[in-house]
Amino acid sequence: MEAIRVENLVKRYPKALAVDNLSFTLERGQILGLLGGNGAGKTTTISMLLGLLVPTSGRITVLGHDMAKNRFAALARMNFSSPYISLPGRLTVRENLEVYGHLYNVPKLKTRIGQLAEQFRLTELLTRPAGDLSAGQKTRVALAKSLLNQPDLLLLDEPTASLDPDTGDYVRTALEDYRVATGASILLASHNMAEVERLCDHVLMMKQGRVADHGAPEDLITRYGREDMEEVFLHIARSEAI
Ligand SMILES: Nc1ncnc2c1ncn2[C@@H]1O[C@H](COP(=O)(O)OP(=O)(O)OP(=O)(O)O)[C@@H](O)[C@H]1O
């Protein structure tokens, strides 16, 4: 059974067809990269996978559950981080993690928060209001929050966009370790092609809401006769074809 199965997914806004008949699967234990230029439909797709947006049509199955009928069963076993969703700013970092921990019914919450604070270098920040943190510090809190319930499926929208190179590298290692330790599946939307090459087993290149191409990063690089995923991305993004 796949972690995610998306079939003929469509999201039509009044003035934009954001997702246009999208189909893909994420195999268990794999990391799938969702790539595409600005406005390609990545965030809209992730929002539908999370049940935050209702699809215009199509079907989403997450961890065996049809999201239209049984999304709470799936949501309990998944989590996400996104720069577009901010944590309550007046609550401290610890209070934020406690609120989410209770929502997810996390056992031994204090210990879990301590582990994640250490892992994401947040220990010194636990008593600070979340709203006062820098962009990179907020990102680390969002990542800690995303692992609170030890999800089987993690949806990450540009997880390292605001991190300095050292912290970005550290976070990528943490995500790899989490996947190896738990067998979790990860969907990763990213504009960082070096990150995609390092982390992703498979990538899906979106353009105007559709799949422009897909494959393992090394296969795409060979197929397009390029040096790296940055070049493959530019080639697909600049070509006329979808
Ligand atoms: N709430 C909304 N209402 C109307 N149109 C929207 C809304 N959200 C997104 N869109 C449109 O849907 C399309 C896809 O946007 P989306 O945010 O999914 O792209 P993206 O691939 O995540 O882009 P980026 O890399 O810039 O974050 C765009 O044309 C955008 O203008």
The ligand as an SDF file (V2000), in Angstrom:
LIG
                    3D

 31 33  0  0  0  0  0  0  0  0999 V2000
   -6.1800   31.0300   -2.2940 N   0  0  0  0  0  0  0  0  0  0  0  0
   -6.0130   31.1770   -3.5960 C   0  0  0  0  0  0  0  0  0  0  0  0
   -6.9410   31.7900   -4.3500 N   0  0  0  0  0  0  0  0  0  0  0  0
   -6.8040   31.9250   -5.6760 C   0  0  0  0  0  0  0  0  0  0  0  0
   -5.7470   31.4580   -6.3850 N   0  0  0  0  0  0  0  0  0  0  0  0
   -4.7860   30.8370   -5.6870 C   0  0  0  0  0  0  0  0  0  0  0  0
   -4.8630   30.6600   -4.2620 C   0  0  0  0  0  0  0  0  0  0  0  0
   -3.7370   29.9930   -3.8530 N   0  0  0  0  0  0  0  0  0  0  0  0
   -3.0040   29.7790   -4.9580 C   0  0  0  0  0  0  0  0  0  0  0  0
   -3.6270   30.2790   -6.0590 N   0  0  0  0  0  0  0  0  0  0  0  0
   -3.1360   30.1850   -7.4460 C   0  0  0  0  0  0  0  0  0  0  0  0
   -2.9540   28.8090   -7.7450 O   0  0  0  0  0  0  0  0  0  0  0  0
   -1.7540   28.6060   -8.4980 C   0  0  0  0  0  0  0  0  0  0  0  0
   -0.8260   27.6290   -7.7620 C   0  0  0  0  0  0  0  0  0  0  0  0
   -0.3420   28.2440   -6.5520 O   0  0  0  0  0  0  0  0  0  0  0  0
    0.5230   27.4410   -5.4730 P   0  0  0  0  0  0  0  0  0  0  0  0
    0.6390   28.3300   -4.2580 O   0  0  0  0  0  0  0  0  0  0  0  0
   -0.0600   26.0950   -5.2720 O   0  0  0  0  0  0  0  0  0  0  0  0
    1.9270   27.3150   -6.2170 O   0  0  0  0  0  0  0  0  0  0  0  0
    3.3470   26.8090   -5.6890 P   0  0  0  0  0  0  0  0  0  0  0  0
    3.8250   25.8020   -6.6730 O   0  0  0  0  0  0  0  0  0  0  0  0
    3.2740   26.3950   -4.2820 O   0  0  0  0  0  0  0  0  0  0  0  0
    4.2210   28.1380   -5.8520 O   0  0  0  0  0  0  0  0  0  0  0  0
    5.4730   28.7290   -5.0040 P   0  0  0  0  0  0  0  0  0  0  0  0
    6.6960   27.9820   -5.4420 O   0  0  0  0  0  0  0  0  0  0  0  0
    5.4950   30.1660   -5.4490 O   0  0  0  0  0  0  0  0  0  0  0  0
    5.1560   28.5910   -3.5340 O   0  0  0  0  0  0  0  0  0  0  0  0
   -1.1600   29.9970   -8.7260 C   0  0  0  0  0  0  0  0  0  0  0  0
   -1.5820   30.4440   -9.9890 O   0  0  0  0  0  0  0  0  0  0  0  0
   -1.7870   30.8360   -7.6160 C   0  0  0  0  0  0  0  0  0  0  0  0
   -1.8880   32.1900   -8.0040 O   0  0  0  0  0  0  0  0  0  0  0  0
  1  2  1  0
  2  3  1  0
  2  7  2  0
  3  4  2  0
  4  5  1  0
  5  6  2  0
  6  7  1  0
  6 10  1  0
  7  8  1  0
  8  9  2  0
  9 10  1  0
 10 11  1  0
 11 12  1  0
 11 30  1  0
 12 13  1  0
 13 14  1  0
 13 28  1  0
 14 15  1  0
 15 16  1  0
 16 17  2  0
 16 18  1  0
 16 19  1  0
 19 20  1  0
 20 21  2  0
 20 22  1  0
 20 23  1  0
 23 24  1  0
 24 25  2  0
 24 26  1  0
 24 27  1  0
 28 29  1  0
 28 30  1  0
 30 31  1  0
M  END
$$$$
